[in-house]
Amino acid sequence: MRFELSDEEEMIRDAARRIAADRLAPLAERLDAGEGREGFLANLRSLAENGFMALNVEARYGGTEAGTVAFALAIEELAHACASTAVTASVTNMVGEVIQAVGSEEQKALHLPRLADGTYPAGAFCLTESGAGSDPAGMRTRARRDGNGYVLAGSKIYITSAEYAGLFVVWAVTDPEAPKGKGISCFLVEGNTPGLVIGKAEKKMGQTGSATNIVHFEECRVTADALMGPENGGFRTAVAELAGGRIGVAAISLGIARAAMDAAKSYIRERKQFGQSIADLQGPQWMVADREVDLEASRLLILQAAHQKDAGLPFAKAASMAKLFASEAAHRCTDTAIQLHGGAGYCRDYPVERYARDARITRIYEGTSEIQRLIIARETLKAVA
């Protein structure tokens, strides 16, 4: 197996690293404090201008056409600087990919260039509901036929980027009599559509710079050409895109974990106890060694899943393994980073407490760790059968 990155992948990773250091990192602390929204939106525009909002979209639609490996590398670098910006970019890339995968030629030509060039500041997924989180097939939002179109009614929760998204991918039940998961369809709804109402912003533990809102559909009328893919065929689309999104979350997890350990390694080299650098003590060295294994294992699992996706191979199990391991590793890395900082790590004068808060959600969104274990077990036992 070859582990070398292509010249293009290295170039994209390095470009993401530069933008992250120059633009994202200086704003991250302010975003965490609930400030800097204007700068945040300016950074999203900059990412679009540099090709990072449509990394796996074909060039004819304005995309970078760089592939999933490049996407994972870029998202890791963005998350190393600012997890809130990274999750916005990751979800926007997902929106572009689902449109490219199942949208009509007219839908692709209309919406993909707007995601790629920043006309839409971000894209958003409207899937989760209060009674349909880990079980999205249980959603209750309805889309009923009405003349030459549909009327959407219901609410979605925990929608990333809802406050500034220009385009929403929305799942709703079109056949309530169908077996569970069989009567769901997928729609493209622009952010300025009457009846699409952005509800309250969640007050989150971490990744506070990224808006997360309830989204209400109050008799929201869309034309027939808003339907993406076949009617009643949307659930399969959702499941497929969640698998791809897990590679993004794994990359975010790795970026946060790496940032935490970078901070910890710098701190223990400078901090002295018992007349010597903490880094010279065996206990801290072993802690660093264990976390270095976590980082490298996460990276390899992420690149494996991304490679399988790019190669057109089944990748759902690999994506779940990467997401599960990397998100759990991010918890271990951020916790270790705080421990190595001692009491300073618990204070906001140092960034490691923010990294710990940012990392916590990675074990929940895009499918909890428990759901990932179910998927991995199911796929493993299926192969045995």
ChimeraX attribute file (.defattr): number of C-alpha atoms within 10 A of each C-alpha:
attribute: neighborCount
match mode: 1-to-1
recipient: residues
	/A:1	3
	/A:2	4
	/A:3	8
	/A:4	8
	/A:5	13
	/A:6	11
	/A:7	9
	/A:8	11
	/A:9	20
	/A:10	15
	/A:11	14
	/A:12	22
	/A:13	22
	/A:14	15
	/A:15	16
	/A:16	22
	/A:17	21
	/A:18	14
	/A:19	18
	/A:20	24
	/A:21	17
	/A:22	12
	/A:23	18
	/A:24	26
	/A:25	18
	/A:26	13
	/A:27	20
	/A:28	23
	/A:29	17
	/A:30	16
	/A:31	21
	/A:32	20
	/A:33	10
	/A:34	12
	/A:35	15
	/A:36	16
	/A:37	15
	/A:38	9
	/A:39	15
	/A:40	21
	/A:41	16
	/A:42	15
	/A:43	19
	/A:44	23
	/A:45	21
	/A:46	17
	/A:47	23
	/A:48	24
	/A:49	13
	/A:50	17
	/A:51	22
	/A:52	29
	/A:53	34
	/A:54	34
	/A:55	30
	/A:56	23
	/A:57	28
	/A:58	18
	/A:59	14
	/A:60	12
	/A:61	21
	/A:62	18
	/A:63	23
	/A:64	21
	/A:65	17
	/A:66	20
	/A:67	19
	/A:68	24
	/A:69	24
	/A:70	26
	/A:71	27
	/A:72	26
	/A:73	26
	/A:74	31
	/A:75	31
	/A:76	31
	/A:77	28
	/A:78	30
	/A:79	31
	/A:80	27
	/A:81	25
	/A:82	31
	/A:83	31
	/A:84	25
	/A:85	26
	/A:86	28
	/A:87	22
	/A:88	24
	/A:89	29
	/A:90	30
	/A:91	21
	/A:92	28
	/A:93	26
	/A:94	26
	/A:95	27
	/A:96	28
	/A:97	21
	/A:98	20
	/A:99	21
	/A:100	20
	/A:101	16
	/A:102	16
	/A:103	22
	/A:104	16
	/A:105	10
	/A:106	9
	/A:107	17
	/A:108	20
	/A:109	16
	/A:110	12
	/A:111	22
	/A:112	25
	/A:113	21
	/A:114	23
	/A:115	27
	/A:116	30
	/A:117	22
	/A:118	23
	/A:119	14
	/A:120	22
	/A:121	24
	/A:122	30
	/A:123	29
	/A:124	25
	/A:125	23
	/A:126	22
	/A:127	23
	/A:128	23
	/A:129	22
	/A:130	14
	/A:131	14
	/A:132	15
	/A:133	19
	/A:134	16
	/A:135	13
	/A:136	19
	/A:137	23
	/A:138	17
	/A:139	23
	/A:140	20
	/A:141	21
	/A:142	22
	/A:143	28
	/A:144	18
	/A:145	15
	/A:146	12
	/A:147	9
	/A:148	9
	/A:149	16
	/A:150	22
	/A:151	18
	/A:152	26
	/A:153	20
	/A:154	17
	/A:155	24
	/A:156	26
	/A:157	23
	/A:158	21
	/A:159	23
	/A:160	23
	/A:161	26
	/A:162	27
	/A:163	21
	/A:164	17
	/A:165	22
	/A:166	22
	/A:167	24
	/A:168	22
	/A:169	23
	/A:170	25
	/A:171	30
	/A:172	27
	/A:173	28
	/A:174	23
	/A:175	18
	/A:176	17
	/A:177	9
	/A:178	12
	/A:179	10
	/A:180	15
	/A:181	20
	/A:182	19
	/A:183	19
	/A:184	30
	/A:185	26
	/A:186	29
	/A:187	25
	/A:188	22
	/A:189	21
	/A:190	18
	/A:191	20
	/A:192	11
	/A:193	14
	/A:194	13
	/A:195	17
	/A:196	21
	/A:197	18
	/A:198	19
	/A:199	16
	/A:200	13
	/A:201	16
	/A:202	14
	/A:203	11
	/A:204	14
	/A:205	14
	/A:206	19
	/A:207	24
	/A:208	22
	/A:209	25
	/A:210	25
	/A:211	22
	/A:212	22
	/A:213	20
	/A:214	22
	/A:215	22
	/A:216	19
	/A:217	22
	/A:218	15
	/A:219	17
	/A:220	18
	/A:221	22
	/A:222	23
	/A:223	16
	/A:224	14
	/A:225	15
	/A:226	20
	/A:227	23
	/A:228	24
	/A:229	18
	/A:230	12
	/A:231	16
	/A:232	19
	/A:233	17
	/A:234	25
	/A:235	22
	/A:236	14
	/A:237	18
	/A:238	21
	/A:239	14
	/A:240	14
	/A:241	18
	/A:242	18
	/A:243	21
	/A:244	22
	/A:245	24
	/A:246	27
	/A:247	34
	/A:248	32
	/A:249	33
	/A:250	32
	/A:251	33
	/A:252	34
	/A:253	36
	/A:254	36
	/A:255	29
	/A:256	31
	/A:257	36
	/A:258	26
	/A:259	23
	/A:260	26
	/A:261	25
	/A:262	14
	/A:263	18
	/A:264	25
	/A:265	18
	/A:266	11
	/A:267	18
	/A:268	21
	/A:269	13
	/A:270	11
	/A:271	13
	/A:272	13
	/A:273	11
	/A:274	7
	/A:275	6
	/A:276	12
	/A:277	14
	/A:278	21
	/A:279	22
	/A:280	13
	/A:281	13
	/A:282	10
	/A:283	12
	/A:284	18
	/A:285	14
	/A:286	12
	/A:287	15
	/A:288	20
	/A:289	12
	/A:290	14
	/A:291	21
	/A:292	16
	/A:293	12
	/A:294	21
	/A:295	22
	/A:296	14
	/A:297	16
	/A:298	27
	/A:299	21
	/A:300	13
	/A:301	22
	/A:302	30
	/A:303	23
	/A:304	20
	/A:305	29
	/A:306	25
	/A:307	18
	/A:308	17
	/A:309	21
	/A:310	15
	/A:311	12
	/A:312	8
	/A:313	10
	/A:314	11
	/A:315	21
	/A:316	24
	/A:317	19
	/A:318	25
	/A:319	31
	/A:320	31
	/A:321	25
	/A:322	31
	/A:323	34
	/A:324	28
	/A:325	24
	/A:326	31
	/A:327	29
	/A:328	22
	/A:329	24
	/A:330	33
	/A:331	23
	/A:332	17
	/A:333	32
	/A:334	30
	/A:335	20
	/A:336	24
	/A:337	30
	/A:338	24
	/A:339	17
	/A:340	24
	/A:341	20
	/A:342	12
	/A:343	9
	/A:344	15
	/A:345	21
	/A:346	15
	/A:347	14
	/A:348	11
	/A:349	9
	/A:350	15
	/A:351	20
	/A:352	30
	/A:353	21
	/A:354	24
	/A:355	31
	/A:356	24
	/A:357	17
	/A:358	27
	/A:359	31
	/A:360	19
	/A:361	19
	/A:362	25
	/A:363	24
	/A:364	16
	/A:365	15
	/A:366	25
	/A:367	23
	/A:368	19
	/A:369	20
	/A:370	13
	/A:371	16
	/A:372	23
	/A:373	16
	/A:374	13
	/A:375	19
	/A:376	19
	/A:377	13
	/A:378	13
	/A:379	15
	/A:380	12
	/A:381	10
	/A:382	9
	/A:383	8
	/A:384	7
	/A:385	6
